[in-house]
Amino acid sequence: MIVNMVMPYIRHRFDIMTRLSVLSFVLPAVLSCVLFSKSCTAQQAQPRPFELISPQHDMTIRERSVTFQWEAAEPQNVSHTQPVRYEVSFWSNRDDFGASYTVHISDSTRTNPQLRLTDFRDTFRRHGRYFWHVTALDSNGGETTSPVWSFIVGVPGTQKSYAPNTFLYALEAQYVQRVKMQDYSNFLDTVSPTTNLRSFSDIGFIFMQSIGAKPHLDLQEKFYIISHVGVGLGLSGRVRLVQNQYVSVHPRIGASVAHFSTGLRDYASSLVDVRLGCDWIVMPRGYLTLRTSWLPVYHIRYAQKAGGLRTFKGSGWEVGIRCILSQNIVAPFRILGMEIDFQRIPLEVAFGSVTDSYTQVRMPMRRLTVSYLLR
């Protein structure tokens, strides 16, 4: 009788435990399927995968203006969402560099998305390797990222710089000051007239051309008018000996001849000089140049008060610095409709000295030159 009373209770408890056991296996499985289904739906709700187009992977870039292009992440089926913008990211192995640009989708960028950087060299100032990728984002926060490509910022070629002889023509104004040291002042007291031995100015027109690839030869011809009522002709050439991302070395040789009035009847003076030197151009843009010169010949004809003509047969040296202001320092501007670009206006300051081999008189000189480069 006790057994008959206990058995129904045992069967009831067993039945409950069996149902609970089944639920313990079925319920997690159902929840897993639901969560997996939502996860799959969330993964599918994003822009379509896409690839980068240009610049090509591992390409070397030397230009100042660069356009980055990639495929449009437009939806091709219901599993893709419509992107509303692109994020273009750049970075390098250096911790101090990172840049990001946003490209909003419009009618012009929907099928041909791109990012054009006209100030590319201002953003990527250092030479070396950089990395980039593009991320497409939709209005719900879904995103798809392209593969990572790299490019190399190379050293600009000399033809892209503002080094001398990269323009066809130039206008040049020059002032040469002959410093009156004591011995030179005493020398002038013995000369009459002294016009051709004093400070002077000249204005010249310069023709420039480049010949050959290796070695690269730059030629320069100058025709000028002197303030002492005279004319002159100069010819110089230089060879590109060494060039890397830091410096460009150009050995140089030049000569000039000038003929001008002295104020005396039937007498005119002449000036002949020969220069051997080197231009040390700071790369990559050639904004700064150190110019060193040796003057083996510096001859000036003059008349002595005591009578007779003599030649100042000097030789000496000259050192100068040529500089150009970058557009980053002074932006181009217009005056009366004419554009003023200081990158086309080199300024050169030089000083030197020549010594007469006959009188041992030293003639110190300072020179200021301003040019305007023309194509």
RODREN-321973 format. One record per residue (C-alpha): y, x negated, z; residue number from 1. Coordinates in steps of 0.001 Angstrom, whole numbers. Example, Ala and Ser with C-alpha at 12.3 -4.5 7.8 and 13.67 -1.06 7.14 Angstrom:
residues 2
(pt (-4500 -12300 7800) 1);
(pt (-1060 -13670 7140) 2);
This chain:
residues 375
(pt (0 0 0) 1);
(pt (2410 -2860 812) 2);
(pt (1517 -4471 -2484) 3);
(pt (2340 -1255 -4347) 4);
(pt (5731 -1178 -2690) 5);
(pt (6599 -4859 -3346) 6);
(pt (5464 -5099 -6967) 7);
(pt (8206 -2839 -8454) 8);
(pt (10837 -4882 -6642) 9);
(pt (9402 -8146 -7954) 10);
(pt (9213 -6810 -11505) 11);
(pt (12852 -5649 -11270) 12);
(pt (14068 -9055 -10057) 13);
(pt (12036 -10823 -12705) 14);
(pt (13533 -8616 -15401) 15);
(pt (17097 -9437 -14216) 16);
(pt (16389 -13154 -14146) 17);
(pt (14903 -12991 -17630) 18);
(pt (18013 -11260 -19013) 19);
(pt (20301 -13742 -17305) 20);
(pt (18272 -16600 -18724) 21);
(pt (18575 -15192 -22245) 22);
(pt (22346 -14725 -21825) 23);
(pt (22693 -18300 -20602) 24);
(pt (21313 -19505 -23931) 25);
(pt (22883 -16939 -26257) 26);
(pt (26435 -16843 -24844) 27);
(pt (27228 -20573 -25284) 28);
(pt (25871 -20445 -28800) 29);
(pt (28074 -17460 -29648) 30);
(pt (31152 -19144 -28139) 31);
(pt (30391 -22337 -30040) 32);
(pt (30215 -20463 -33320) 33);
(pt (33511 -18704 -32633) 34);
(pt (35290 -21926 -31695) 35);
(pt (33803 -23781 -34654) 36);
(pt (34895 -21003 -36980) 37);
(pt (38474 -21197 -35654) 38);
(pt (38392 -24983 -35926) 39);
(pt (37253 -24793 -39518) 40);
(pt (39978 -22272 -40250) 41);
(pt (42603 -24509 -38610) 42);
(pt (41427 -27557 -40562) 43);
(pt (41617 -25683 -43812) 44);
(pt (45135 -24390 -43105) 45);
(pt (46978 -27500 -44234) 46);
(pt (48531 -28910 -47422) 47);
(pt (46285 -30237 -50166) 48);
(pt (45287 -33939 -50062) 49);
(pt (47349 -36079 -52443) 50);
(pt (47757 -39682 -53617) 51);
(pt (50640 -42141 -53940) 52);
(pt (51856 -43053 -57443) 53);
(pt (54492 -45787 -57386) 54);
(pt (55378 -48505 -56638) 55);
(pt (51802 -49590 -57244) 56);
(pt (49789 -50958 -54363) 57);
(pt (50667 -54618 -53544) 58);
(pt (53482 -54647 -56097) 59);
(pt (56291 -57210 -55689) 60);
(pt (59781 -55655 -55738) 61);
(pt (62932 -57616 -56514) 62);
(pt (65256 -54817 -57634) 63);
(pt (67995 -53325 -55479) 64);
(pt (67205 -49702 -56466) 65);
(pt (63611 -48442 -56076) 66);
(pt (62010 -45008 -56503) 67);
(pt (58923 -44041 -54467) 68);
(pt (56730 -41334 -56049) 69);
(pt (53612 -39414 -55007) 70);
(pt (51548 -36420 -56104) 71);
(pt (52723 -32941 -55183) 72);
(pt (50682 -31389 -52343) 73);
(pt (50905 -27906 -53883) 74);
(pt (48112 -25439 -52921) 75);
(pt (45264 -25066 -55394) 76);
(pt (43241 -22446 -53480) 77);
(pt (43446 -20221 -50391) 78);
(pt (42378 -23070 -48093) 79);
(pt (45622 -24959 -48818) 80);
(pt (49054 -24167 -47407) 81);
(pt (52442 -24582 -49028) 82);
(pt (54272 -27753 -47862) 83);
(pt (57942 -27388 -46999) 84);
(pt (58864 -31073 -46674) 85);
(pt (57579 -34624 -46913) 86);
(pt (58042 -37438 -44423) 87);
(pt (58056 -40926 -45988) 88);
(pt (57372 -43653 -43433) 89);
(pt (57761 -47435 -43786) 90);
(pt (56705 -50192 -41419) 91);
(pt (55680 -53836 -41347) 92);
(pt (53741 -56198 -39144) 93);
(pt (56959 -56937 -37267) 94);
(pt (57595 -54770 -34237) 95);
(pt (61343 -54622 -34901) 96);
(pt (61120 -52713 -38187) 97);
(pt (60420 -49061 -38951) 98);
(pt (62082 -46493 -41201) 99);
(pt (61474 -42834 -42052) 100);
(pt (62989 -40498 -44639) 101);
(pt (62680 -36721 -45052) 102);
(pt (62350 -35183 -48519) 103);
(pt (62822 -31403 -48526) 104);
(pt (61040 -29476 -51252) 105);
(pt (63269 -27925 -53890) 106);
(pt (62860 -26863 -57492) 107);
(pt (63398 -30446 -58642) 108);
(pt (60976 -32051 -56154) 109);
(pt (58258 -29380 -56067) 110);
(pt (56239 -30813 -58949) 111);
(pt (57652 -34330 -58952) 112);
(pt (58334 -35399 -55366) 113);
(pt (60088 -38744 -54964) 114);
(pt (62399 -40800 -52780) 115);
(pt (65032 -42972 -54474) 116);
(pt (66558 -45787 -52422) 117);
(pt (69679 -47184 -54084) 118);
(pt (70290 -49420 -51068) 119);
(pt (66740 -50769 -50980) 120);
(pt (67786 -54357 -50221) 121);
(pt (69945 -53160 -47322) 122);
(pt (66965 -51450 -45667) 123);
(pt (64334 -54093 -46425) 124);
(pt (66402 -57194 -45718) 125);
(pt (63570 -59631 -45041) 126);
(pt (61147 -60890 -47644) 127);
(pt (57473 -60108 -47048) 128);
(pt (54920 -57287 -46981) 129);
(pt (55740 -53694 -46019) 130);
(pt (53535 -50589 -45696) 131);
(pt (54243 -46937 -46509) 132);
(pt (52650 -43503 -46597) 133);
(pt (53761 -39908 -47076) 134);
(pt (52988 -36901 -44871) 135);
(pt (53176 -33341 -46243) 136);
(pt (54022 -30675 -43628) 137);
(pt (53856 -26876 -43869) 138);
(pt (55823 -24272 -41922) 139);
(pt (53013 -23820 -39329) 140);
(pt (52829 -27473 -38356) 141);
(pt (49863 -28303 -40575) 142);
(pt (50029 -31708 -42143) 143);
(pt (48227 -33969 -44599) 144);
(pt (48834 -37708 -44854) 145);
(pt (48353 -39838 -47947) 146);
(pt (46526 -43181 -48009) 147);
(pt (48517 -46240 -46905) 148);
(pt (49877 -48526 -49605) 149);
(pt (51844 -51759 -49330) 150);
(pt (54485 -53596 -51335) 151);
(pt (56072 -57016 -51176) 152);
(pt (59811 -57616 -51069) 153);
(pt (60304 -60720 -53182) 154);
(pt (63167 -63150 -53607) 155);
(pt (65676 -61858 -56174) 156);
(pt (65816 -63860 -59376) 157);
(pt (68852 -66011 -60058) 158);
(pt (69871 -63646 -62837) 159);
(pt (70450 -61022 -60148) 160);
(pt (72663 -63267 -58047) 161);
(pt (76365 -64018 -58190) 162);
(pt (75829 -67740 -58587) 163);
(pt (78057 -69520 -61161) 164);
(pt (77166 -69212 -64851) 165);
(pt (75396 -65863 -64461) 166);
(pt (78403 -64152 -66076) 167);
(pt (79614 -64754 -69615) 168);
(pt (83324 -65253 -68917) 169);
(pt (85729 -65888 -66075) 170);
(pt (89466 -65991 -65455) 171);
(pt (90464 -68761 -63066) 172);
(pt (93650 -69622 -61186) 173);
(pt (93842 -72969 -59425) 174);
(pt (96309 -74825 -57217) 175);
(pt (95941 -78581 -56625) 176);
(pt (97987 -80096 -53813) 177);
(pt (98469 -83861 -53710) 178);
(pt (99062 -84636 -50066) 179);
(pt (101938 -87051 -49464) 180);
(pt (100501 -89602 -47080) 181);
(pt (102774 -92567 -46267) 182);
(pt (101310 -94992 -48802) 183);
(pt (101294 -92337 -51518) 184);
(pt (104921 -91388 -50785) 185);
(pt (105885 -95063 -51081) 186);
(pt (104035 -95212 -54387) 187);
(pt (105966 -92198 -55733) 188);
(pt (109245 -94008 -54948) 189);
(pt (108326 -96576 -57608) 190);
(pt (107571 -93963 -60281) 191);
(pt (109931 -92002 -62506) 192);
(pt (109399 -89215 -63280) 193);
(pt (106966 -88103 -60574) 194);
(pt (106206 -84640 -61985) 195);
(pt (102769 -85571 -63299) 196);
(pt (101785 -87089 -59929) 197);
(pt (102797 -84148 -57772) 198);
(pt (101042 -80869 -56936) 199);
(pt (100404 -78483 -59820) 200);
(pt (98814 -75153 -60776) 201);
(pt (96809 -74025 -63778) 202);
(pt (95404 -70811 -65222) 203);
(pt (92289 -70990 -67341) 204);
(pt (89763 -68986 -69340) 205);
(pt (86119 -70025 -68953) 206);
(pt (83121 -69507 -71248) 207);
(pt (79698 -69727 -69579) 208);
(pt (76201 -69755 -71027) 209);
(pt (72641 -70562 -69969) 210);
(pt (70216 -72497 -72158) 211);
(pt (66458 -72772 -71791) 212);
(pt (64056 -71727 -69061) 213);
(pt (62679 -75034 -67703) 214);
(pt (64819 -76949 -67063) 215);
(pt (67481 -74263 -66785) 216);
(pt (70756 -75628 -68158) 217);
(pt (74128 -73978 -67433) 218);
(pt (77111 -74906 -69608) 219);
(pt (80749 -74138 -68868) 220);
(pt (83808 -74622 -71119) 221);
(pt (87308 -74224 -69711) 222);
(pt (90640 -73931 -71526) 223);
(pt (93664 -73945 -69252) 224);
(pt (97464 -74069 -69115) 225);
(pt (99163 -76362 -66585) 226);
(pt (102358 -75594 -64690) 227);
(pt (103754 -78995 -65772) 228);
(pt (104020 -77533 -69286) 229);
(pt (100700 -78763 -70553) 230);
(pt (97240 -77770 -71704) 231);
(pt (93775 -78931 -70801) 232);
(pt (90122 -78729 -71778) 233);
(pt (87112 -79073 -69480) 234);
(pt (83367 -79199 -70102) 235);
(pt (80618 -79221 -67481) 236);
(pt (76873 -78722 -67285) 237);
(pt (74294 -78456 -64575) 238);
(pt (70493 -78257 -64296) 239);
(pt (68551 -76091 -61868) 240);
(pt (66453 -78731 -60133) 241);
(pt (65024 -76792 -57157) 242);
(pt (65053 -73114 -56267) 243);
(pt (63313 -71212 -53479) 244);
(pt (64160 -68333 -51165) 245);
(pt (66492 -70514 -49115) 246);
(pt (68417 -72821 -51436) 247);
(pt (69011 -73608 -55089) 248);
(pt (69932 -77196 -56012) 249);
(pt (71908 -77882 -59217) 250);
(pt (72899 -81464 -60185) 251);
(pt (76150 -81281 -62157) 252);
(pt (78267 -83401 -64510) 253);
(pt (81696 -82563 -65896) 254);
(pt (84769 -83998 -67565) 255);
(pt (88264 -82746 -68347) 256);
(pt (91276 -83914 -70308) 257);
(pt (94851 -82626 -69856) 258);
(pt (98044 -83408 -71709) 259);
(pt (101424 -82391 -70299) 260);
(pt (105133 -83057 -70399) 261);
(pt (106932 -85483 -68097) 262);
(pt (110509 -84539 -68966) 263);
(pt (111101 -87823 -70789) 264);
(pt (111789 -87986 -74484) 265);
(pt (108940 -89353 -76584) 266);
(pt (106678 -89640 -73529) 267);
(pt (103945 -87355 -72320) 268);
(pt (101358 -87989 -69646) 269);
(pt (97638 -87391 -69629) 270);
(pt (94997 -86807 -66992) 271);
(pt (91338 -87672 -67498) 272);
(pt (88660 -87140 -64863) 273);
(pt (84865 -87315 -64743) 274);
(pt (82803 -85693 -61995) 275);
(pt (79201 -86217 -60953) 276);
(pt (77944 -83941 -58213) 277);
(pt (75634 -81244 -57005) 278);
(pt (75833 -77543 -56144) 279);
(pt (73857 -76453 -53077) 280);
(pt (73583 -72658 -53376) 281);
(pt (72424 -70634 -50374) 282);
(pt (69873 -68103 -51621) 283);
(pt (68829 -65447 -52351) 284);
(pt (72147 -64013 -53532) 285);
(pt (74297 -67093 -54001) 286);
(pt (77128 -65865 -51797) 287);
(pt (77750 -69374 -50417) 288);
(pt (77771 -72687 -52299) 289);
(pt (78439 -76213 -51063) 290);
(pt (79817 -78431 -53842) 291);
(pt (79812 -82236 -53547) 292);
(pt (81319 -84485 -56218) 293);
(pt (81866 -88151 -56933) 294);
(pt (84790 -88952 -59222) 295);
(pt (84085 -92277 -60961) 296);
(pt (87045 -91712 -63311) 297);
(pt (90422 -90194 -62380) 298);
(pt (93132 -91602 -64671) 299);
(pt (96804 -90558 -64891) 300);
(pt (99419 -92164 -67116) 301);
(pt (102810 -92740 -65474) 302);
(pt (106088 -94645 -65994) 303);
(pt (107480 -97132 -63517) 304);
(pt (111145 -97213 -62500) 305);
(pt (111173 -100933 -63195) 306);
(pt (110044 -100187 -66710) 307);
(pt (106731 -100012 -68458) 308);
(pt (103804 -97618 -68524) 309);
(pt (100798 -97877 -66293) 310);
(pt (97615 -95917 -65618) 311);
(pt (96574 -94763 -62177) 312);
(pt (92894 -95718 -62390) 313);
(pt (91405 -93885 -59480) 314);
(pt (87927 -93075 -58252) 315);
(pt (86894 -91069 -55230) 316);
(pt (85128 -87979 -53952) 317);
(pt (85538 -84239 -53384) 318);
(pt (83755 -81672 -51189) 319);
(pt (84206 -77922 -51490) 320);
(pt (82860 -74566 -50385) 321);
(pt (82585 -71594 -52741) 322);
(pt (82094 -68163 -51174) 323);
(pt (81784 -64542 -52300) 324);
(pt (82311 -61455 -50158) 325);
(pt (79311 -59127 -50317) 326);
(pt (79729 -55406 -50986) 327);
(pt (78324 -54892 -47486) 328);
(pt (81487 -56527 -46122) 329);
(pt (84071 -55132 -48552) 330);
(pt (83022 -52117 -50614) 331);
(pt (84363 -51834 -54189) 332);
(pt (87536 -49771 -54533) 333);
(pt (89962 -48750 -57276) 334);
(pt (93630 -49535 -57818) 335);
(pt (95379 -47676 -60654) 336);
(pt (91990 -46781 -62132) 337);
(pt (90700 -50392 -62097) 338);
(pt (87677 -51222 -59944) 339);
(pt (88094 -54134 -57543) 340);
(pt (84767 -55711 -56607) 341);
(pt (85033 -58802 -54394) 342);
(pt (81532 -59863 -55436) 343);
(pt (83165 -60780 -58759) 344);
(pt (85980 -62773 -57132) 345);
(pt (84685 -66155 -55927) 346);
(pt (86969 -68210 -53702) 347);
(pt (86623 -71990 -53545) 348);
(pt (88337 -74411 -51169) 349);
(pt (87949 -78164 -51660) 350);
(pt (89427 -81417 -50432) 351);
(pt (88999 -84986 -51593) 352);
(pt (90619 -88322 -52229) 353);
(pt (90937 -90879 -55038) 354);
(pt (92057 -94497 -54746) 355);
(pt (93854 -96502 -57437) 356);
(pt (91919 -99666 -58227) 357);
(pt (95138 -101598 -59046) 358);
(pt (97532 -100666 -56223) 359);
(pt (94886 -99480 -53705) 360);
(pt (97028 -96384 -53147) 361);
(pt (95066 -93417 -51891) 362);
(pt (95819 -89943 -53305) 363);
(pt (94497 -87184 -50971) 364);
(pt (94018 -83797 -52660) 365);
(pt (93384 -80207 -51666) 366);
(pt (92312 -77538 -54141) 367);
(pt (92243 -73735 -53973) 368);
(pt (90507 -71810 -56782) 369);
(pt (90210 -68057 -57306) 370);
(pt (88127 -66630 -60189) 371);
(pt (87297 -63232 -61619) 372);
(pt (83845 -62993 -63217) 373);
(pt (83480 -60973 -66422) 374);
(pt (80465 -59853 -68441) 375);
